Amino acid sequence: MPYIRNGWSSVKRQFPSVIILFLYQLLWGVFLYRLVNTAVVQVLHRYPDPPPNDLSRLLFMIEGQNRFWQIPEVHHYLWMVIGMILLRLLLTPLVQAGILYGLLPGEERAPGLPLFRGMQKFWKPVTLFYFIELILILIPTLWLLPKAYASLSPFLQGNGSHISAALIAMAYAVGWLCYSWFIRQTVLFLQFGYLFRGNAWPSLLLCWKHLLPGLGISFILAASCSIIFILFGTVSWIWTGLLALILQQAYPFFRSVFKIWKISSQYCLWQQKS
């Protein structure tokens, strides 16, 4: 696709933003690792060893249910996770604003790193668009989650057909993913129109008119990123050691590249069609 090729040219101009985004995602990975290492592993160490019988497993579950909410450390980790989720919700639109600002030609940008300049100039509208997108994506879950649970409840209770329950739940998940992509694509084009042309509504019609090219861009880049993830994971599983560690730490870099590449390619589609 010419849009993907042109988007790659934009990625090369934003390489400092790729490095910063890579470090940002690496820090989140370190936080999750430390959280699991300090909280979850301690709970797993209390699991009966040698392998439990039915009675010891039952006692372990009863102890966990009775004492889980009474332990102060649980409250500490819970508030820590809630705080980090809120922080992530606040930082995500700032990063998005920096990436969008980097799409401008070099002569139209202010001096300095585009990622930080974009946070300064575009953070208000991008934050508004981000929370609108988040609300629109989460609204259907209020209807889908009870439906998915109802379809899986016979499977969880050991009754009914396992295949039919899995297919119904998979259909709900695929439908929600398609809806989420449609909302993200629509909001992204609205941001293009508002930030770069001052009028968002023509971009809305443009997005719906050219959904197939936009879907092709997303599918090709998502498939390429998934292939790299599977390849890195397979190599890390087979050849453990220093190579596996390097590959696992390098994957966020490729994910950052593909994130900016996808937005840049969609911008090329919007720019050429408008």
SULSUL-V830062 format. One record per residue. N is the residue number from 1. PHI is phi in whole degrees, 0 to 359 (NA if undefined). PSI is psi in whole degrees, 0 to 359 (none if undefined). Layout:
N;PHI;PSI
N;PHI;PSI
//
This chain:
1;NA;136
2;293;332
3;294;322
4;291;321
5;295;316
6;292;326
7;295;326
8;295;325
9;298;322
10;291;325
11;298;318
12;297;328
13;288;338
14;255;26
15;301;322
16;301;324
17;294;325
18;299;316
19;297;316
20;295;318
21;295;323
22;298;315
23;295;323
24;298;313
25;291;328
26;295;322
27;295;321
28;296;322
29;297;320
30;296;319
31;298;314
32;296;321
33;298;314
34;295;323
35;295;314
36;294;321
37;292;325
38;268;333
39;255;303
40;289;318
41;297;324
42;297;322
43;292;319
44;294;331
45;294;338
46;275;355
47;292;135
48;304;136
49;219;124
50;291;175
51;314;130
52;285;157
53;269;183
54;297;323
55;290;313
56;295;324
57;295;320
58;295;318
59;295;322
60;298;317
61;291;321
62;294;317
63;299;319
64;295;318
65;292;325
66;280;327
67;253;354
68;301;310
69;275;359
70;263;350
71;274;126
72;300;327
73;298;328
74;296;316
75;297;321
76;299;310
77;292;325
78;295;314
79;293;328
80;295;316
81;295;318
82;298;317
83;296;320
84;290;326
85;295;317
86;296;320
87;297;320
88;295;321
89;296;328
90;280;326
91;279;331
92;301;312
93;294;332
94;294;316
95;296;319
96;299;320
97;297;319
98;295;321
99;293;318
100;294;322
101;295;328
102;292;348
103;285;343
104;293;149
105;299;154
106;301;326
107;286;343
108;264;354
109;266;150
110;286;156
111;296;149
112;116;178
113;291;129
114;301;326
115;298;316
116;283;326
117;296;321
118;294;323
119;299;324
120;285;322
121;266;325
122;250;5
123;293;326
124;292;304
125;294;323
126;293;322
127;297;319
128;297;313
129;297;323
130;296;315
131;287;330
132;297;315
133;299;317
134;296;318
135;294;316
136;295;327
137;285;324
138;280;335
139;304;312
140;296;339
141;295;334
142;297;334
143;263;325
144;283;322
145;298;313
146;298;323
147;296;314
148;295;321
149;294;320
150;296;324
151;287;331
152;268;346
153;299;320
154;298;324
155;293;319
156;291;330
157;272;359
158;84;13
159;246;160
160;80;180
161;274;126
162;293;321
163;293;315
164;294;321
165;295;318
166;294;321
167;293;320
168;294;314
169;296;322
170;294;322
171;297;318
172;297;317
173;295;317
174;295;318
175;298;319
176;293;321
177;296;318
178;295;318
179;296;318
180;297;319
181;296;319
182;298;317
183;295;316
184;297;318
185;296;317
186;296;314
187;293;325
188;297;316
189;292;325
190;298;321
191;294;320
192;303;311
193;295;319
194;288;318
195;282;325
196;252;344
197;235;348
198;80;6
199;214;117
200;273;331
201;293;322
202;300;328
203;290;332
204;297;312
205;294;323
206;297;320
207;297;312
208;292;330
209;286;330
210;240;47
211;292;321
212;297;313
213;299;321
214;296;321
215;294;321
216;298;318
217;299;311
218;297;318
219;293;315
220;296;313
221;288;322
222;294;320
223;295;319
224;296;317
225;294;323
226;293;322
227;297;318
228;296;320
229;297;315
230;295;319
231;296;313
232;297;317
233;295;321
234;294;315
235;297;319
236;294;328
237;288;324
238;276;310
239;251;84
240;286;158
241;127;212
242;296;321
243;297;317
244;297;320
245;296;317
246;297;317
247;294;318
248;295;324
249;282;337
250;275;339
251;300;319
252;304;331
253;296;313
254;294;325
255;295;323
256;294;319
257;299;313
258;290;330
259;296;311
260;292;324
261;297;320
262;294;314
263;296;319
264;295;320
265;292;320
266;294;325
267;295;320
268;297;320
269;298;313
270;297;318
271;294;317
272;288;322
273;281;340
274;269;none
//
